[in-house]
Structure formats: C-alpha cells, structure tokens
Amino acid sequence: MLSMKNINKLYRTDLVETHALRDFNLQVNEGEFVAVTGPSGSGKTTFLNIAGLLENASGGEYWLDGENVANLSDSGAAKVRNHKIGFIFQGFNLIPDLNLAENVELPLRYRGFNGAERKRRVEEALSQVGLAARQRHLPSQLSGGQQQRVAIARALAGKPRFLLADEPTGNLDSLMARQVMELMEQINRQGTTIIMVTHDGELARRAERNVQIVDGQVCDFIGDRAAVNG
C-alpha cells in the first residue's frame, strides 16, 4: 500500500518560492489501478517523482508497504526503488545500440542477478508483452508501440510491487495507445499496483480510480462526485 499524508514540496530560488504540493494526501491500495490527471503545473510530476523516490518531500509522511520512506538516504531510496518500484516513461528511454533483451537485462545487471536469473527474467518479461520473438531486434526496428512494450518489459523484469507510468501513451497514436493500455490493464489484473499520470481522459476513465491534482492537492473522483483531500 502507498500512503502520503500531508506531503509538502517547496522549491526555492533566490527570488521565488513555489509550493508544488501542499498538504497532499493520497492512499493507493494494493492491486489498484489509479489514473492521475490535472492541468500543467498542478503537481503531477512532483507527485510522481516523490512516489518513485526520485526526490524527497519538504515535509509530511510517505509510507510504502508499511515503511516511512519520506526521508531515506540516497542509497536507501535506491534500494527501495530497485526492489519495489518500476518506471514507464513517455520517451521509452531505450538504449539504441542494445537489442531488446539487452535493454531489459541492463537494470538486472545493476541489481546483481546472475546470468541465468537475468536470462529467465528477460525471457519471461518479453513474453509477457508479446515480444519474445524479437528480443534480438534493435529499438529502431520496432514501432513506437512496440518500443513502449519493451519499456514495460524492462520494468516488469524487476518484478515491482508498484508500477509508476508517466504519460506512457503520450508518444503513441490512438491505436497503439489502446494496445499499451490493454497491456497495462492485464498487468494490473495479475496483481501489480499501477499509478499512471496521463492527459488522456479516455485512458484515465479506464483506470479503476481517477484522481485529479489541482494546485498541489488531490481531488478524488468516484462517479460524478469529487472531493478535495487537502
């Protein structure tokens, strides 16, 4: 379970203070698929960075699987990320000179898995996204939708408890976007908790719950009702 309580994030420059998140509260239960929407500058990216332990909050509590991870050291945050969190980005972030298997395998090398375990996980993940037969292809030989599937496989190979997706269909046409969304729904049905930031209202409505961030706070939408949790 992911739980944020009264999270604040303040960015300071010499002349300006910006409150990206203000008394931000959100709970995501195990196995949920939550879509996060909101206008530009509302705090979506800041929320995702804090959820993924890529940056720390200025204040508040962040509990992940029963552990308060709000103020972990860099090494502590890296350990939690490596073992519990997977990331999917809009830009795929594949290494062009590596084939699909090598792209999926690379994070596993950093985690110290032996060769046999890496091979097993890579094959399993690429099979899950329907690309096992193309594992020796380079990213340039694939469509955009297929490249995003490789990025999903890379995340899945680490067997994360939580999958954080930042505009995962933003660079795809509508058909490929639907295919990627169907794959993510399948992954969610298999038990992985997914939090997806998206500007696409149609895709957001397919998630189990739609959360909107406005001015650094949460509006939790259920049906036609909305409430600010600030």
N, C-alpha and C positions, 0 to 999 in steps of 0.2 A: 504494500500500500504506500502511496505517496501522499504526504500531507504537508501543506505550507500554512503556517499560522503567523499572521501579522508581519509578513515579509515586506521589508522596505528596501529599495535600491536607489541610492542617491549618487549621481555623477557630478563631480565638481571640476570646474576650470577656474582660472584666475578671476573671472568676472561673473560666471553663471553657475547656479545650482539647478540641476534637473532631477526631479523625482520621477524615475521611470516606473517604479512600483511603489504603491502607498497602502500600507495596511492590507496587504494582498493575502487572501485566504482561499485555498483550494484543496480539496481532497479527491484523490482518484483511487478507487478501489481496485484490488487485484482482478485482472481479466477484463477491465473496462476498455472501451474504445472511445476516446474523448477527442472531439474536434475543437480547436481553439481558433476563434476568429476575432476580428477587430480592425479598426482603421489603422493606417500607418502612424507610427509614433505612439500607439496605445500601450506598448509594453510587452507585446507578444515575444519579440526576440529576446528581450531581457529575461522574461519568464523562462523561455526555453533554455537559455544559457545557464541560468541558476538551477533549473531542473536537471540539466545534464552535468552539473558540477564543473562547468567551464569558467564560471566566475562566482564569487561569493556575494551573498546579500549584505546590505549595510546593517540590517537588524531583522529580528524575527527568528522563527524556528522552521527548519526544513527536516522532516522525518521521512526516511526511506527504509522500508522494511523494518520499522521499529528502532532505527538508529538516527540520532540527530546529526545530520551531515552538513549543517549550515556553516560550520567554521572549521572544516577539515583542512589539514595542511595540503600542499600540492601533491605530495606523494600519497596521502590518504585518499584524496579525491580521485587521483588516477587509479588507485586500486579498486575503488567502488565502481568507477566508470568501466573499467576493464571487465569486471565480473558481473555487473548488473544492468548496464545501460548500453543500448545500441543506438546508433545515429543514422538517419537517412536525410541527405541534403538535396536541395533543389538542383545543384550543379553536378550531381553524381560523384564528383571527386575521385574518379578512377585515374590510375596512372597509365598513360597511353602506351608506354613501352612494355608493360606487363600484360600477359594474357589474362583471361578471366579467372582461371584457377589461381594464378599468382596474385591477382588483386584481392581475391577473397582470403587467400592464405596469409597475406602480409601482417595483418593485426595479430594473427595467431602466433606468428614468429615472435612478436614483441612480448607476448604473454608466456612464452617459454614452452609451448607444447612441442612434444617430439614429432618427428616426421610422420609416423604412422597415424597419430591422432589428428595432425593437421590435414593429412590426405583424406581421412574419413570425414572430418567436419566439412571440408571443402566440397567433396562429392555430395554429401547429404544436403548442404545448403543450395548448391546449384541445381540439384534435382528438385528441391522444393519450389524453386522459382521457374522450373521448366527449361533450364539452360545447360543441363549436364552434357549434352552432345556438342556443345560449343565451347567447352572450357579451354580449348587451345586457341580460340579466336582472340584477336586484339579488340579493345573497345571501339576502335574506328570502324570495325567490320560489322557493328551492330546498330540497330535503330536506337533512337532516344529512349523508347520504352524498354527495350532490352537492356540498355545500359543502366537504367534505374533498377531493373530487376537484379542486375549484378550487384548494385549498391545495397539492395535489400539483402541479398545473399551474404554479402560481406558482414552486414550487421547480424544476421541470423547465425552465422558460423560461431560467434562468440556465445550463443545461447543466452541472450539477455532476458532479464525479467521484465524490463521496460524498454519500449522502442519509442524514441523521440524522432518525429518526422517534421522537417522544416520545409514547407511548400513542396512536398515530394512530387507533385504533378505540375509544378509551375512551368517547366520547360517542355511539356508534352502537349500534343494535340488531344482533342476530346476523347477519341477512341483509345489512345494509349493511356490517357489519364484514368479512364474507366477500368481498363485492364489492370493497371497498377493498384487501383483502389480495391478491386475484387481480390487481388492477391493479399493485400493488407487485411482485408476482412477475413480471409481464410486463415492467415497467421493469427489473428485475434481469436478466432474460434478454437484454435489449438491451444489457447491459454496465455498468449503473450499480451501484456498490457500495452496499449498504444495511445500516445498523445500526439496529435497531428495539428500543426499550425497550417492554416490554409486560407486563401482569399476566395476560394471557390465555394459558393453557397450550396450548390448541388451536391458536391462531395461532402461538405460538412454535415448536411442533413442525413447522409447515410451512416454517420457515426452513431453510436449508442447515446451519446450526450453531446450537446453543443454548448460550449462555454464561450462567452464573448468578453474580451478585455476592453475596458473603456477607461481612459485616463488612469491607467495603472491599477485598476480594480476589476473585480470579476462580476459579470452578470451571468448567472447560471440559468440557461433556458430549458424548460421542460414543457413541451407542448406550446401553448400560447402565453405562458406565464414567464415573467422574468423578475429576478430579484438581485439587487446589488449586495454582494457579500464583502463589505468593507469594514 
